[in-house]
Amino acid sequence: NNHTWVLPLRGDQEDQRAAAIYDLIHNRVFSEPLLAGAYPDLEEVGLPPMPVQEGDLEAIGHSIDFYGINFYNPTTVTTAEAGNPIPFDIVPTPGVPVTGFGPEWPIMPGALHDLLVDLHTRHPDMPPVIIGENGASFPEPERATRVDDSNRISYLAGHLAAVGDAISAGVPVEEYTVWSLLDNWEWADGYTQRFGLVHVDFETGERTPKASYDWYREVIASSRAAGEDR
């Protein structure tokens, strides 16, 4: 599930409701059938109920050995203007840096911690959690070169720390995977976005490890050493 942590732009009741609605349709409509055995009440936000057949929810609930989460960024919403059929607007998250996608992808590592803790609070008996994707795209040279991607290192370090804090709070996270080892074809944006720890020259196929590659290798080695010491 590609989850996001939803933030209201303002603290008023209208924006709080807009955030709750967006959280319901982006996050909870996917998490709750798996973790709670039921869909959330969509009718409270004017949507029809899910067309559940007899035995569906039992089959869904029994299919889960772990809970997989992809996470990249939070989402800030505000109440929509009068006459808008959608009851929220997605807006830039104020006061935070952004990735190569611009305001659509704000960088806020603490949002991953808050998402994980909130899920565990709602579902204290949830199965092991696997972070299947977490990473960031930044503008980089097209030709094969050594890239000093300190921005990516900062992003990953912050999100790894957020996962560690969530584990300390009791969230059963068992795995974490960076997206991605290689620069790749981004499904909605082609070769315009680079997520890799390794630079790929898309004309020649040449691969050159970035600074983040060496940094992450050291993170893995130090983590393994710490585990062996324990």
C-alpha positions in Angstrom: 0.0 0.0 0.0 1.4 3.4 -1.0 0.5 5.3 2.1 0.9 9.0 3.0 0.6 10.9 6.2 -2.2 13.5 5.8 -1.8 17.0 7.2 -4.5 19.7 7.4 -3.2 23.0 6.1 -4.9 24.9 9.0 -6.1 23.8 12.4 -9.7 24.7 11.8 -12.5 22.2 11.8 -13.0 22.4 8.0 -9.4 21.5 7.2 -9.4 18.8 9.9 -12.4 17.2 8.2 -10.9 17.6 4.7 -7.8 15.8 6.0 -9.9 13.0 7.6 -11.7 12.4 4.3 -8.5 12.3 2.3 -6.9 9.9 4.8 -10.0 7.7 4.5 -9.8 7.3 0.7 -6.0 7.3 0.3 -5.1 5.2 3.4 -7.8 3.6 5.4 -9.9 2.1 2.5 -6.8 -0.1 1.9 -5.5 -0.7 5.4 -8.6 -1.4 7.3 -9.9 -4.4 5.3 -6.5 -6.1 5.9 -5.9 -5.0 9.4 -9.4 -4.6 10.9 -11.5 -6.9 8.7 -13.9 -4.2 7.6 -14.0 -1.2 5.2 -14.4 2.2 6.8 -17.7 4.0 6.6 -17.5 5.6 3.1 -21.1 6.8 3.3 -20.2 9.4 5.9 -18.2 11.2 3.2 -20.8 10.8 0.6 -19.4 7.8 -1.2 -21.2 4.5 -1.8 -20.3 1.5 0.3 -17.8 -1.0 -1.1 -19.5 -3.9 -3.0 -18.5 -6.6 -0.6 -19.6 -10.1 -1.3 -20.2 -12.8 1.4 -16.8 -14.2 2.5 -14.7 -11.4 0.9 -13.5 -9.8 4.1 -12.7 -13.1 5.7 -10.6 -14.0 2.7 -8.9 -10.6 2.7 -8.1 -10.8 6.4 -6.7 -14.3 6.2 -4.4 -13.5 3.3 -1.9 -11.3 5.2 1.5 -12.5 6.5 3.0 -9.0 6.7 1.8 -5.5 6.0 3.7 -3.8 3.2 4.1 0.0 3.0 5.5 2.2 0.4 6.2 5.7 1.7 7.6 8.8 0.0 6.0 11.9 1.4 3.2 13.4 3.4 0.2 15.1 1.8 -1.3 18.4 2.9 -4.9 19.2 2.2 -7.3 22.0 2.8 -11.1 22.3 2.4 -12.3 22.8 -1.1 -13.9 26.0 -2.3 -17.7 26.1 -2.5 -19.1 24.3 -5.5 -16.2 21.9 -5.8 -17.5 18.3 -6.0 -14.4 17.0 -4.3 -14.3 18.1 -0.6 -10.6 18.8 -0.4 -7.7 20.4 -2.3 -4.2 19.0 -2.2 -1.7 21.9 -1.5 2.0 22.3 -1.0 3.3 21.4 2.4 4.6 24.7 3.9 8.1 25.1 5.3 9.7 21.9 4.1 12.1 21.1 1.2 11.0 19.1 -1.8 12.4 16.4 -4.1 12.8 16.5 -7.9 9.1 16.2 -8.3 8.7 19.6 -6.7 5.9 20.6 -4.3 4.0 17.3 -5.0 6.7 15.5 -3.0 7.6 17.3 0.2 10.4 15.9 2.4 9.3 15.3 6.0 10.8 12.2 7.6 8.8 12.5 10.7 5.7 11.9 8.7 6.8 8.3 8.2 7.1 7.8 11.9 3.7 9.4 12.5 2.1 7.1 9.9 3.6 4.0 11.3 2.7 4.8 14.9 -0.8 5.8 13.9 -1.3 2.5 12.1 0.0 0.5 15.1 -2.3 2.5 17.4 -5.3 1.8 15.3 -4.3 -1.9 14.9 -2.2 -3.0 17.8 -2.2 -6.6 16.7 -1.0 -5.8 13.2 1.5 -8.3 11.6 5.1 -7.5 10.8 5.6 -4.4 8.7 7.8 -4.2 5.7 8.8 -0.9 4.2 8.9 -2.0 0.6 9.8 1.4 -1.0 11.2 4.6 0.4 13.5 7.0 -1.5 13.7 10.2 -3.4 14.4 11.6 -6.9 16.6 14.6 -7.5 17.9 16.3 -10.6 21.2 14.8 -11.7 23.5 14.7 -14.8 22.4 12.6 -17.8 25.9 11.3 -18.5 27.6 8.6 -16.4 29.4 10.4 -13.6 30.1 10.3 -9.9 27.2 12.0 -8.3 27.6 13.6 -4.8 23.9 13.2 -3.9 24.0 14.5 -0.3 20.3 15.4 -0.7 19.4 11.8 -1.1 21.7 10.8 1.8 19.9 13.3 4.0 16.5 12.1 2.9 17.3 8.4 3.6 19.1 9.1 6.9 16.1 11.0 8.1 13.6 8.3 7.1 15.7 5.5 8.5 15.8 7.4 11.8 12.1 7.8 11.7 11.7 4.0 11.2 14.0 3.4 14.1 11.9 5.8 16.3 8.8 3.9 15.3 10.3 0.6 16.2 11.2 2.0 19.6 7.6 3.0 20.0 6.5 -0.6 19.4 5.8 -0.7 15.7 6.8 -4.2 14.4 8.9 -3.1 11.4 11.0 -6.0 10.2 12.4 -4.8 6.9 13.3 -1.6 5.0 14.1 -1.3 1.3 15.4 1.8 -0.5 13.9 2.7 -3.8 16.0 2.3 -5.7 19.3 0.6 -6.4 19.4 1.9 -10.0 18.1 4.9 -11.8 15.1 3.4 -13.8 12.1 4.1 -15.9 9.7 5.9 -13.6 6.2 4.6 -14.5 4.5 7.9 -14.8 7.6 10.1 -15.7 9.8 8.0 -17.8 13.5 8.8 -17.5 13.0 12.2 -16.1 13.3 11.2 -12.4 16.3 9.5 -10.8 15.8 7.5 -7.7 18.9 5.3 -7.8 21.8 4.8 -5.5 23.6 4.0 -8.8 23.6 6.4 -11.7 22.6 4.9 -15.1 23.5 6.5 -18.4 20.3 5.8 -20.3 22.1 6.0 -23.7 25.0 3.7 -22.9 23.7 1.7 -19.9 26.9 2.6 -18.0 26.4 2.4 -14.2 28.3 4.5 -11.7 27.7 4.3 -7.9 26.7 7.5 -6.3 27.8 8.8 -2.9 24.6 7.5 -1.5 25.6 4.0 -2.6 28.8 4.0 -0.5 26.9 5.7 2.4 24.1 3.1 2.4 26.6 0.2 2.2 28.3 1.6 5.3 24.9 1.8 7.0 24.2 -1.8 6.3 27.6 -2.9 7.4 27.4 -1.0 10.7 23.9 -2.3 11.4 25.1 -5.9 10.7 28.0 -5.4 13.1 25.8 -4.0 15.8 23.5 -7.0 15.5 26.4 -9.4 15.8 27.6 -7.5 18.9 24.2 -8.0 20.5 
